[in-house]
């Protein structure tokens, strides 16, 4: 019986060690130049991860985001400006890579589409409510509870 308890504890300890080692492998590399690393994080915070699409390149753990961060580090080391790096990424991946794409003809739906959908929904709601308010009460099906109440009231 004690051997069984000992094996369980040993298994739990090995599982814990494996989990800690797996997390340690995902830790980001220590930056040789903290200023360049801060600049890289600032730039990649403005870029959308093309795999995750809901995260910035700075926050994503995908392989593509790792590659993009490495590419930004390389471009920083080459002396490129922030705008040159963003322009390169935009030329390569399109405006979709930008977390805040510019307002232009190709992105107008992206910027104004949600507002147009909201206004359209409100307009449809108002029209439906107006139409329903003009209908007579007999046009609607009675509620099951109201029908049961009517039956009880008539028998009294």
C-alpha positions as CSV (number, residue, x, y, z in Angstrom):
1,X,0.0,0.0,0.0
2,X,2.8,2.4,0.8
3,X,4.5,1.6,-2.5
4,X,1.3,2.6,-4.3
5,X,1.2,6.0,-2.5
6,X,4.9,6.5,-3.2
7,X,4.4,5.8,-6.9
8,X,1.5,8.2,-7.1
9,X,3.6,11.0,-5.4
10,X,6.6,10.2,-7.7
11,X,4.2,10.4,-10.8
12,X,2.8,13.7,-9.6
13,X,6.3,15.1,-9.0
14,X,7.4,14.0,-12.5
15,X,4.3,15.5,-14.0
16,X,4.9,18.8,-12.2
17,X,8.6,18.8,-13.4
18,X,7.5,18.1,-17.0
19,X,5.0,20.9,-16.9
20,X,7.6,23.4,-15.5
21,X,10.1,22.4,-18.1
22,X,7.6,22.8,-20.9
23,X,6.7,26.3,-19.7
24,X,10.4,27.2,-19.4
25,X,11.0,26.2,-23.0
26,X,8.4,28.8,-24.1
27,X,10.0,31.6,-22.3
28,X,11.2,34.4,-24.6
29,X,14.9,34.8,-25.1
30,X,16.6,37.4,-23.0
31,X,17.3,40.5,-25.1
32,X,20.9,41.4,-25.7
33,X,19.8,45.1,-26.2
34,X,16.9,46.1,-23.9
35,X,16.3,49.3,-25.9
36,X,16.0,47.4,-29.2
37,X,13.7,44.8,-27.5
38,X,11.5,47.5,-26.2
39,X,11.3,49.0,-29.7
40,X,10.6,45.6,-31.2
41,X,7.7,45.1,-28.8
42,X,6.4,48.6,-29.6
43,X,6.3,47.9,-33.3
44,X,4.9,44.4,-33.0
45,X,2.1,45.6,-30.7
46,X,0.8,47.5,-33.8
47,X,0.9,44.4,-36.0
48,X,-1.9,41.8,-36.1
49,X,-0.9,38.1,-35.9
50,X,-1.9,36.5,-39.2
51,X,-2.5,33.2,-37.5
52,X,-4.3,34.2,-34.4
53,X,-6.0,37.3,-35.9
54,X,-7.2,38.4,-32.4
55,X,-3.8,39.1,-31.0
56,X,-0.9,41.3,-31.8
57,X,2.4,39.9,-33.0
58,X,3.9,40.9,-29.7
59,X,1.3,38.9,-27.7
60,X,1.0,35.8,-29.9
61,X,2.7,32.5,-29.3
62,X,2.4,31.2,-32.8
63,X,5.4,30.2,-34.9
64,X,4.7,32.9,-37.5
65,X,4.6,35.6,-34.8
66,X,8.0,34.3,-33.5
67,X,9.3,34.6,-37.1
68,X,7.9,38.1,-37.5
69,X,9.4,39.3,-34.2
70,X,12.8,37.9,-35.3
71,X,12.4,39.7,-38.6
72,X,11.6,42.9,-36.8
73,X,14.6,42.4,-34.6
74,X,16.8,41.9,-37.6
75,X,15.5,45.0,-39.3
76,X,16.1,47.1,-36.2
77,X,19.6,45.8,-36.1
78,X,20.0,46.9,-39.7
79,X,19.1,50.4,-38.7
80,X,15.6,50.6,-40.3
81,X,13.1,53.1,-38.9
82,X,9.8,52.0,-37.3
83,X,7.9,53.4,-40.3
84,X,10.2,51.4,-42.7
85,X,9.5,48.2,-40.8
86,X,5.7,48.8,-40.7
87,X,5.8,49.7,-44.5
88,X,7.7,46.5,-45.2
89,X,5.2,44.4,-43.3
90,X,2.3,46.2,-45.0
91,X,3.8,45.7,-48.4
92,X,4.3,42.0,-47.7
93,X,1.1,41.1,-45.9
94,X,-1.3,43.9,-46.8
95,X,-3.2,46.4,-44.6
96,X,-4.7,43.4,-42.7
97,X,-1.5,43.1,-40.8
98,X,-2.0,46.5,-39.2
99,X,-4.1,46.6,-36.0
100,X,-5.3,50.0,-37.1
101,X,-5.4,50.0,-40.9
102,X,-5.6,53.4,-42.7
103,X,-8.9,54.7,-43.8
104,X,-9.0,54.4,-47.6
105,X,-11.3,52.9,-50.3
106,X,-10.2,49.3,-49.7
107,X,-10.7,49.5,-46.0
108,X,-13.9,51.6,-45.9
109,X,-16.1,48.6,-45.2
110,X,-13.8,47.6,-42.3
111,X,-14.2,51.1,-40.8
112,X,-17.8,51.9,-41.6
113,X,-19.4,48.5,-42.0
114,X,-20.2,47.9,-38.3
115,X,-21.9,51.3,-38.0
116,X,-23.9,50.7,-41.2
117,X,-25.0,47.3,-39.8
118,X,-26.0,48.8,-36.5
119,X,-28.0,51.6,-38.2
120,X,-29.6,49.0,-40.5
121,X,-30.6,46.9,-37.6
122,X,-32.1,49.8,-35.7
123,X,-34.0,50.9,-38.8
124,X,-35.5,47.3,-39.3
125,X,-36.4,47.2,-35.6
126,X,-38.2,50.6,-35.8
127,X,-40.1,49.5,-38.9
128,X,-41.2,46.2,-37.4
129,X,-42.3,47.8,-34.2
130,X,-44.3,50.5,-36.0
131,X,-46.0,47.8,-38.2
132,X,-46.9,45.7,-35.1
133,X,-48.3,48.7,-33.2
134,X,-50.8,49.3,-36.0
135,X,-52.2,45.7,-35.9
136,X,-55.3,44.9,-33.9
137,X,-55.0,42.8,-30.8
138,X,-56.8,40.0,-32.5
139,X,-54.0,39.6,-35.1
140,X,-51.7,38.2,-32.4
141,X,-52.0,34.6,-31.0
142,X,-53.1,34.6,-27.4
143,X,-50.7,33.6,-24.7
144,X,-51.3,30.0,-23.3
145,X,-51.7,31.5,-19.8
146,X,-54.3,34.0,-21.0
147,X,-56.3,31.3,-22.7
148,X,-56.3,29.2,-19.5
149,X,-57.4,32.2,-17.4
150,X,-60.2,33.0,-19.8
151,X,-61.5,29.4,-19.5
152,X,-61.5,29.5,-15.7
153,X,-63.2,33.0,-15.6
154,X,-66.0,31.9,-17.9
155,X,-66.9,28.8,-15.8
156,X,-67.3,30.9,-12.6
